[in-house]
Every structure is written in structure tokens, then in C-alpha cells.
């Protein structure tokens, strides 16, 4: 379990760092509104990854199936980004998906 917790921390940290770099680059290249939308999406992606890892941690201990609570995060992100005028939906969704390159980079560095 210690290896899993180290991997969990590395994934969360890699996602946070990749998201921070993406937000800064977006703020420099595009507008601050787009960078803000990307940041909100990246935070939602980080929350999703954390909830997923917590669900996987509980999988071996108490239950035999995973929780579905993390699936509410992307739904809430789309609803919030469509209702709040300061948020753009596409950059928010792209920010949400930033956890995936972090997972891929972590897999590449582990081999």
C-alpha cells in the first residue's frame, strides 16, 4: 500500500504542476478569462482524480465496488461553466482533462 500511496501523491502533484504550467501559458498566450476557465477545469480534474483514488483505496478494504461520486464532478463542471458567464465551457473541459497527460507522463517515467 505504501507504493500505491506514493504513486497517488505523485499523480496528484504531477497533475497540479502540469495544470499550473498550462494556466500560466494560457494566461500569457490567450486571455485571462480563458486561463481562469482552464484553472477551474483543472481544479475539477484534480478533485476528480483525488475522489477516484480515494474510491480505489476503499475498494480493497470495505467494499467490492467503486463509488460513483467522482462522476458528478464533470457533470457539475459542465453545468457551472454553462451557467456562469465568466467561464467558457471548452477551456474548462480541456482543463479537466489535464489529469490524463499527467497520468501518461507518470507511466512513462515509471518504466
DSSP file (Angstrom, degrees, kcal/mol; ACC not computed):
  #  RESIDUE AA STRUCTURE BP1 BP2  ACC     N-H-->O    O-->H-N    N-H-->O    O-->H-N    TCO  KAPPA ALPHA  PHI   PSI    X-CA   Y-CA   Z-CA
    1    1 A X     >        0   0    0      0, 0.0     4,-2.5     0, 0.0     5,-0.2   0.000 360.0 360.0 360.0 -27.7    0.0    0.0    0.0
    2    2 A X  H  >  +     0   0    0      1,-0.2     4,-2.1     2,-0.2     5,-0.2   0.902 360.0  50.6 -62.5 -38.9    2.9    2.3    0.6
    3    3 A X  H  > S+     0   0    0      1,-0.2     4,-2.5     2,-0.2    -1,-0.2   0.899 109.8  50.7 -63.7 -40.0    3.8    2.1   -3.2
    4    4 A X  H  > S+     0   0    0      1,-0.2     4,-2.7     2,-0.2    -2,-0.2   0.919 109.8  49.1 -64.2 -42.7    0.2    3.0   -4.0
    5    5 A X  H  X S+     0   0    0     -4,-2.5     4,-2.3     2,-0.2    -1,-0.2   0.872 111.1  50.2 -66.9 -35.3    0.1    6.0   -1.8
    6    6 A X  H  X S+     0   0    0     -4,-2.1     4,-2.5     2,-0.2    -1,-0.2   0.922 112.1  47.6 -65.1 -43.1    3.4    7.2   -3.2
    7    7 A X  H  X S+     0   0    0     -4,-2.5     4,-2.6     2,-0.2    -2,-0.2   0.907 110.4  52.7 -62.6 -41.6    2.0    6.8   -6.7
    8    8 A X  H  X S+     0   0    0     -4,-2.7     4,-2.2     2,-0.2    -2,-0.2   0.921 111.0  46.4 -60.0 -45.7   -1.2    8.6   -5.7
    9    9 A X  H  X S+     0   0    0     -4,-2.3     4,-2.6     1,-0.2    -1,-0.2   0.907 112.5  50.3 -64.4 -41.8    0.8   11.6   -4.4
   10   10 A X  H  X S+     0   0    0     -4,-2.5     4,-2.8     2,-0.2    -2,-0.2   0.898 110.8  49.4 -64.0 -39.9    3.0   11.7   -7.5
   11   11 A X  H  X S+     0   0    0     -4,-2.6     4,-2.3     2,-0.2    -2,-0.2   0.922 112.8  46.3 -65.0 -44.0   -0.1   11.6   -9.8
   12   12 A X  H  X S+     0   0    0     -4,-2.2     4,-2.2    -5,-0.2    -2,-0.2   0.910 115.4  46.5 -65.2 -41.2   -1.8   14.4   -7.8
   13   13 A X  H  X S+     0   0    0     -4,-2.6     4,-2.8     2,-0.2     5,-0.2   0.909 112.1  50.1 -67.6 -42.2    1.4   16.5   -7.8
   14   14 A X  H  X S+     0   0    0     -4,-2.8     4,-2.6     1,-0.2     5,-0.2   0.897 111.9  48.8 -63.2 -39.6    2.1   15.9  -11.5
   15   15 A X  H  X S+     0   0    0     -4,-2.3     4,-2.3    -5,-0.2    -2,-0.2   0.911 112.0  48.8 -65.0 -42.2   -1.5   17.0  -12.3
   16   16 A X  H  X S+     0   0    0     -4,-2.2     4,-2.3     2,-0.2    -2,-0.2   0.925 114.2  45.1 -63.7 -45.4   -1.1   20.1  -10.2
   17   17 A X  H  X S+     0   0    0     -4,-2.8     4,-2.3     2,-0.2     5,-0.2   0.924 114.1  48.0 -66.2 -44.8    2.2   21.1  -11.8
   18   18 A X  H  X S+     0   0    0     -4,-2.6     4,-2.3    -5,-0.2    -1,-0.2   0.892 112.9  49.5 -62.9 -38.7    1.0   20.4  -15.3
   19   19 A X  H  X S+     0   0    0     -4,-2.3     4,-2.4    -5,-0.2    -1,-0.2   0.901 109.5  51.0 -66.7 -41.1   -2.2   22.4  -14.6
   20   20 A X  H  X S+     0   0    0     -4,-2.3     4,-2.2     2,-0.2    -2,-0.2   0.913 111.9  47.0 -63.3 -42.4   -0.2   25.3  -13.2
   21   21 A X  H  X S+     0   0    0     -4,-2.3     4,-2.6     1,-0.2     5,-0.2   0.922 112.6  49.9 -64.5 -43.3    2.0   25.4  -16.2
   22   22 A X  H  X S+     0   0    0     -4,-2.3     4,-2.3     1,-0.2    -2,-0.2   0.886 111.0  49.1 -63.7 -38.9   -0.9   25.2  -18.6
   23   23 A X  H  X S+     0   0    0     -4,-2.4     4,-2.3     2,-0.2    -1,-0.2   0.918 112.6  47.3 -67.5 -43.0   -2.8   28.0  -16.8
   24   24 A X  H  X S+     0   0    0     -4,-2.2     4,-1.9     2,-0.2    -2,-0.2   0.930 113.8  47.0 -64.8 -44.9    0.3   30.3  -16.9
   25   25 A X  H  X S+     0   0    0     -4,-2.6     4,-2.7     1,-0.2     5,-0.3   0.906 112.8  49.9 -63.4 -40.9    0.9   29.6  -20.6
   26   26 A X  H  X S+     0   0    0     -4,-2.3     4,-2.6    -5,-0.2    -1,-0.2   0.888 108.8  52.3 -65.2 -38.6   -2.7   30.2  -21.4
   27   27 A X  H  < S+     0   0    0     -4,-2.3    -1,-0.2     1,-0.2    -2,-0.2   0.873 114.7  42.9 -65.0 -35.8   -2.7   33.4  -19.5
   28   28 A X  H  < S+     0   0    0     -4,-1.9    -2,-0.2    -5,-0.2    -1,-0.2   0.881 125.2  32.3 -76.4 -39.0    0.3   34.6  -21.5
   29   29 A X  H  < S+     0   0    0     -4,-2.7    -3,-0.2    -5,-0.2    -2,-0.2   0.900 129.3  18.7 -87.3 -44.7   -0.9   33.4  -24.9
   30   30 A X  S  < S-     0   0    0     -4,-2.6     2,-0.2    -5,-0.3    -4,-0.0  -0.009 101.5 -60.0-107.0-149.2   -4.6   33.8  -24.6
   31   31 A X     >  -     0   0    0      1,-0.1     4,-1.9    -2,-0.1    -1,-0.2  -0.499  37.6-115.2 -98.3 167.5   -6.8   35.8  -22.3
   32   32 A X  H  > S+     0   0    0      2,-0.2     4,-2.5     1,-0.2     5,-0.2   0.814 115.6  58.6 -69.4 -30.4   -7.2   35.8  -18.5
   33   33 A X  H  > S+     0   0    0      2,-0.2     4,-2.2     1,-0.2    55,-0.3   0.916 107.4  46.0 -64.2 -43.2  -10.8   34.6  -18.9
   34   34 A X  H  > S+     0   0    0      2,-0.2     4,-2.4     1,-0.2    -2,-0.2   0.903 112.7  50.3 -65.6 -40.9   -9.6   31.6  -20.8
   35   35 A X  H  X S+     0   0    0     -4,-1.9     4,-2.4     2,-0.2    -2,-0.2   0.882 109.8  51.1 -64.5 -38.1   -6.9   30.9  -18.2
   36   36 A X  H  X S+     0   0    0     -4,-2.5     4,-2.4     2,-0.2    -2,-0.2   0.917 110.5  48.5 -64.9 -43.1   -9.5   31.2  -15.4
   37   37 A X  H  X S+     0   0    0     -4,-2.2     4,-2.2     1,-0.2    -2,-0.2   0.908 112.0  49.6 -62.4 -41.7  -11.8   28.7  -17.2
   38   38 A X  H  X S+     0   0    0     -4,-2.4     4,-2.6     1,-0.2    -2,-0.2   0.894 110.2  51.0 -63.2 -40.2   -8.8   26.4  -17.7
   39   39 A X  H  X S+     0   0    0     -4,-2.4     4,-2.4     2,-0.2    -2,-0.2   0.907 109.1  49.7 -65.5 -42.3   -7.9   26.7  -14.0
   40   40 A X  H  X S+     0   0    0     -4,-2.4     4,-1.9     1,-0.2    -1,-0.2   0.922 113.6  46.8 -62.4 -43.1  -11.4   25.9  -12.8
   41   41 A X  H  X S+     0   0    0     -4,-2.2     4,-2.3     2,-0.2    -2,-0.2   0.891 110.9  51.8 -64.8 -39.4  -11.5   22.8  -15.1
   42   42 A X  H  X S+     0   0    0     -4,-2.6     4,-2.3     2,-0.2    -2,-0.2   0.887 109.1  50.0 -65.9 -38.5   -8.0   21.8  -13.9
   43   43 A X  H  X S+     0   0    0     -4,-2.4     4,-2.3     2,-0.2    -1,-0.2   0.883 110.4  50.4 -65.9 -37.4   -9.1   22.0  -10.2
   44   44 A X  H  X S+     0   0    0     -4,-1.9     4,-2.5     2,-0.2    -2,-0.2   0.893 110.3  50.2 -65.9 -39.1  -12.2   19.9  -11.1
   45   45 A X  H  X S+     0   0    0     -4,-2.3     4,-2.5     2,-0.2    -2,-0.2   0.881 109.9  50.2 -65.0 -38.4   -9.9   17.4  -12.7
   46   46 A X  H  X S+     0   0    0     -4,-2.3     4,-2.3     2,-0.2    -2,-0.2   0.906 111.4  48.2 -65.5 -41.8   -7.7   17.3   -9.7
   47   47 A X  H  X S+     0   0    0     -4,-2.3     4,-2.7     2,-0.2     5,-0.2   0.907 111.3  51.1 -63.0 -42.2  -10.8   16.8   -7.5
   48   48 A X  H  X S+     0   0    0     -4,-2.5     4,-2.4     1,-0.2    -2,-0.2   0.925 111.0  47.5 -60.8 -46.0  -12.0   14.0   -9.8
   49   49 A X  H  X S+     0   0    0     -4,-2.5     4,-2.3     2,-0.2    -1,-0.2   0.891 112.7  49.3 -64.3 -39.5   -8.6   12.3   -9.6
   50   50 A X  H  X S+     0   0    0     -4,-2.3     4,-2.3     2,-0.2    -2,-0.2   0.924 112.2  47.2 -65.7 -44.7   -8.5   12.6   -5.8
   51   51 A X  H  X S+     0   0    0     -4,-2.7     4,-2.1     1,-0.2    -2,-0.2   0.888 112.3  51.2 -63.5 -38.2  -12.0   11.2   -5.5
   52   52 A X  H  X S+     0   0    0     -4,-2.4     4,-2.2    -5,-0.2    -2,-0.2   0.910 110.3  48.0 -65.0 -42.1  -11.1    8.3   -7.8
   53   53 A X  H  X S+     0   0    0     -4,-2.3     4,-2.2     2,-0.2    -2,-0.2   0.876 111.0  51.0 -68.6 -35.9   -8.0    7.5   -5.9
   54   54 A X  H  X S+     0   0    0     -4,-2.3     4,-2.0     2,-0.2    -1,-0.2   0.890 109.9  50.6 -64.8 -38.2  -10.0    7.5   -2.6
   55   55 A X  H  X S+     0   0    0     -4,-2.1     4,-0.8     1,-0.2    -2,-0.2   0.891 110.6  48.5 -66.4 -39.5  -12.5    5.2   -4.2
   56   56 A X  H  X S+     0   0    0     -4,-2.2     4,-0.7     2,-0.2     3,-0.3   0.874 108.5  54.8 -67.8 -36.8   -9.8    2.8   -5.3
   57   57 A X  H >X S+     0   0    0     -4,-2.2     4,-0.6     1,-0.2     3,-0.5   0.909 110.2  45.5 -62.4 -42.2   -8.2    2.9   -1.8
   58   58 A X  H 3X>S+     0   0    0     -4,-2.0     4,-1.5     1,-0.2     5,-1.5   0.669  94.5  82.6 -73.7 -15.8  -11.5    1.9   -0.2
   59   59 A X  H 3<5S+     0   0    0     -4,-0.8    -1,-0.2    -3,-0.3    -2,-0.2   0.881  97.1  37.0 -59.8 -41.7  -12.0   -0.8   -2.9
   60   60 A X  H <<5S+     0   0    0     -4,-0.7    -1,-0.2    -3,-0.5    -2,-0.2   0.746 119.2  48.7 -83.1 -22.8   -9.8   -3.4   -1.2
   61   61 A X  H  <5S-     0   0    0     -4,-0.6    -2,-0.2    -3,-0.1    -3,-0.1   0.980 128.0  -5.9 -83.8 -61.9  -10.8   -2.6    2.4
   62   62 A X  T  <5S+     0   0    0     -4,-1.5     2,-0.2     1,-0.1    -3,-0.2   0.798 117.3  41.1-109.8 -36.8  -14.5   -2.4    2.8
   63   63 A X      < -     0   0    0     -5,-1.5    -1,-0.1     1,-0.1     3,-0.0  -0.681  52.9-144.9-121.7 168.1  -16.3   -2.7   -0.5
   64   64 A X  S    S+     0   0    0     -2,-0.2     2,-0.3     2,-0.1    -5,-0.1   0.407  84.3  53.3-107.7  -2.6  -16.2   -4.7   -3.7
   65   65 A X  S    S-     0   0    0     -7,-0.1     2,-0.2   -10,-0.0    -2,-0.1  -0.935  82.9-108.1-135.3 159.3  -17.3   -1.9   -6.0
   66   66 A X        -     0   0    0     -2,-0.3     2,-0.1     1,-0.1   -10,-0.1  -0.478  34.0-108.2 -86.5 153.5  -16.2    1.7   -6.7
   67   67 A X        -     0   0    0     -2,-0.2     3,-0.2   -16,-0.1    -1,-0.1  -0.448  13.7-150.0 -75.3 151.5  -18.1    4.8   -5.7
   68   68 A X  S >  S+     0   0    0      1,-0.1     3,-1.2    -2,-0.1     4,-0.3   0.292  71.3 102.0-103.3   8.0  -19.8    6.8   -8.4
   69   69 A X  T >  S+     0   0    0      1,-0.3     3,-1.5     2,-0.2     4,-0.4   0.838  73.2  61.7 -63.8 -33.5  -19.4   10.2   -6.6
   70   70 A X  T >> S+     0   0    0      1,-0.3     3,-1.0    -3,-0.2     4,-0.6   0.726  90.5  69.3 -67.7 -18.9  -16.5   11.2   -8.7
   71   71 A X  H <> S+     0   0    0     -3,-1.2     4,-0.9     1,-0.2    -1,-0.3   0.694  88.3  65.2 -72.0 -16.9  -18.8   11.1  -11.8
   72   72 A X  H <> S+     0   0    0     -3,-1.5     4,-2.8    -4,-0.3    -1,-0.2   0.730  86.6  73.3 -74.3 -21.5  -20.6   14.1  -10.5
   73   73 A X  H <> S+     0   0    0     -3,-1.0     4,-2.3    -4,-0.4    -1,-0.2   0.949  98.8  40.9 -63.4 -51.9  -17.5   16.3  -10.9
   74   74 A X  H  X S+     0   0    0     -4,-0.6     4,-2.2     2,-0.2    -1,-0.2   0.877 115.8  52.1 -65.7 -33.1  -17.6   16.6  -14.7
   75   75 A X  H  X S+     0   0    0     -4,-0.9     4,-2.3     2,-0.2    -2,-0.2   0.937 111.6  45.9 -64.9 -45.3  -21.3   17.0  -14.8
   76   76 A X  H  X S+     0   0    0     -4,-2.8     4,-2.8     1,-0.2     5,-0.2   0.879 110.5  55.0 -64.3 -37.2  -21.1   19.8  -12.2
   77   77 A X  H  X S+     0   0    0     -4,-2.3     4,-2.7    -5,-0.2    -2,-0.2   0.923 109.7  45.3 -62.2 -45.2  -18.3   21.4  -14.2
   78   78 A X  H  X S+     0   0    0     -4,-2.2     4,-1.6     2,-0.2    -2,-0.2   0.918 114.8  48.3 -65.2 -43.1  -20.3   21.5  -17.4
   79   79 A X  H  X S+     0   0    0     -4,-2.3     4,-1.3     2,-0.2    -2,-0.2   0.931 115.1  44.2 -63.6 -45.1  -23.4   22.8  -15.6
   80   80 A X  H  X S+     0   0    0     -4,-2.8     4,-2.6     1,-0.2     3,-0.3   0.921 113.4  50.2 -66.5 -44.0  -21.4   25.5  -13.8
   81   81 A X  H  < S+     0   0    0     -4,-2.7    -1,-0.2    -5,-0.2    -2,-0.2   0.782 111.3  49.3 -69.1 -24.2  -19.4   26.6  -16.9
   82   82 A X  H  < S+     0   0    0     -4,-1.6    -1,-0.2    -5,-0.2    -2,-0.2   0.758 117.3  40.2 -82.7 -23.6  -22.6   26.9  -18.9
   83   83 A X  H  < S+     0   0    0     -4,-1.3     2,-0.6    -3,-0.3    -2,-0.2   0.786 100.6  74.5 -93.7 -30.9  -24.4   29.0  -16.3
   84   84 A X    ><  -     0   0    0     -4,-2.6     3,-1.4    -5,-0.2    -1,-0.1  -0.743  68.7-152.1 -88.3 122.0  -21.6   31.3  -15.1
   85   85 A X  T 3  S+     0   0    0     -2,-0.6    -1,-0.1     1,-0.3    -4,-0.0   0.734  91.6  61.3 -68.7 -20.8  -20.8   34.0  -17.8
   86   86 A X  T 3  S+     0   0    0      2,-0.0     2,-0.4   -50,-0.0    -1,-0.3   0.582  95.8  75.8 -80.2  -8.6  -17.2   34.3  -16.8
   87   87 A X    <   -     0   0    0     -3,-1.4     2,-0.4    -7,-0.2   -53,-0.1  -0.846  67.3-150.3-108.2 139.7  -16.4   30.7  -17.6
   88   88 A X     >  -     0   0    0     -2,-0.4     4,-1.5   -55,-0.3     5,-0.1  -0.893  12.0-142.9-103.7 137.5  -16.0   29.2  -21.0
   89   89 A X  H  > S+     0   0    0     -2,-0.4     4,-2.5    -8,-0.2     5,-0.2   0.917  93.5  52.2 -69.0 -45.0  -17.1   25.5  -21.4
   90   90 A X  H  > S+     0   0    0      1,-0.2     4,-2.5     2,-0.2     5,-0.2   0.941 111.6  44.0 -63.5 -50.0  -14.4   24.3  -23.8
   91   91 A X  H  > S+     0   0    0      1,-0.2     4,-2.4     2,-0.2    -1,-0.2   0.876 113.4  53.8 -62.1 -33.0  -11.3   25.6  -21.8
   92   92 A X  H  X S+     0   0    0     -4,-1.5     4,-2.1     2,-0.2    -2,-0.2   0.917 110.3  45.9 -65.5 -41.9  -12.9   24.3  -18.6
   93   93 A X  H  X S+     0   0    0     -4,-2.5     4,-1.7     2,-0.2    -2,-0.2   0.887 112.3  50.8 -68.2 -37.8  -13.3   20.8  -20.2
   94   94 A X  H  < S+     0   0    0     -4,-2.5     4,-0.3     1,-0.2    -2,-0.2   0.894 110.2  50.4 -65.3 -38.5   -9.7   20.9  -21.5
   95   95 A X  H >< S+     0   0    0     -4,-2.4     3,-1.2     1,-0.2    -2,-0.2   0.885 107.3  54.3 -63.9 -38.4   -8.5   21.9  -18.0
   96   96 A X  H >< S+     0   0    0     -4,-2.1     3,-0.9     1,-0.3    -1,-0.2   0.872 105.6  53.4 -61.7 -37.1  -10.5   19.0  -16.6
   97   97 A X  T >X S+     0   0    0     -4,-1.7     3,-1.4     1,-0.2     4,-0.6   0.453  80.2  94.8 -80.4   0.0   -8.7   16.6  -19.0
   98   98 A X  H <> S+     0   0    0     -3,-1.2     4,-1.1    -4,-0.3    -1,-0.2   0.672  71.1  70.3 -66.5 -15.4   -5.3   17.8  -17.9
   99   99 A X  H <> S+     0   0    0     -3,-0.9     4,-1.8    -4,-0.2    -1,-0.3   0.798  89.3  64.2 -70.1 -25.3   -5.1   14.9  -15.4
  100  100 A X  H <> S+     0   0    0     -3,-1.4     4,-2.3     2,-0.2     5,-0.2   0.936 100.7  46.4 -67.9 -47.7   -4.8   12.4  -18.3
  101  101 A X  H  X S+     0   0    0     -4,-0.6     4,-2.9     1,-0.2    -1,-0.2   0.870 111.1  54.9 -61.6 -32.4   -1.4   13.7  -19.7
  102  102 A X  H  X S+     0   0    0     -4,-1.1     4,-2.0     2,-0.2    -1,-0.2   0.899 108.6  47.5 -65.1 -39.4   -0.1   13.7  -16.1
  103  103 A X  H  X S+     0   0    0     -4,-1.8     4,-2.0     2,-0.2    -2,-0.2   0.907 113.3  48.4 -66.6 -41.9   -1.1   10.0  -15.8
  104  104 A X  H  X S+     0   0    0     -4,-2.3     4,-2.2     2,-0.2    -2,-0.2   0.921 111.7  48.9 -65.3 -44.0    0.5    9.2  -19.1
  105  105 A X  H  X S+     0   0    0     -4,-2.9     4,-2.5     1,-0.2    -1,-0.2   0.890 109.7  52.5 -63.0 -38.2    3.7   11.0  -18.2
  106  106 A X  H  X S+     0   0    0     -4,-2.0     4,-1.5     1,-0.2    -1,-0.2   0.894 109.2  49.5 -64.1 -39.5    3.8    9.2  -14.8
  107  107 A X  H  X S+     0   0    0     -4,-2.0     4,-0.9     2,-0.2    -2,-0.2   0.881 111.5  49.3 -67.0 -37.6    3.5    5.9  -16.6
  108  108 A X  H >< S+     0   0    0     -4,-2.2     3,-0.6     1,-0.2    -2,-0.2   0.913 111.8  47.7 -67.5 -42.4    6.3    6.8  -19.0
  109  109 A X  H 3< S+     0   0    0     -4,-2.5    -1,-0.2     1,-0.2    -2,-0.2   0.765 106.8  58.0 -71.3 -24.5    8.6    7.9  -16.2
  110  110 A X  H 3<        0   0    0     -4,-1.5    -1,-0.2     1,-0.2    -2,-0.2   0.725 360.0 360.0 -77.4 -21.4    7.9    4.7  -14.2
  111  111 A X    <<        0   0    0     -4,-0.9    -1,-0.2    -3,-0.6    -2,-0.2   0.465 360.0 360.0 -90.5 360.0    9.1    2.4  -17.0
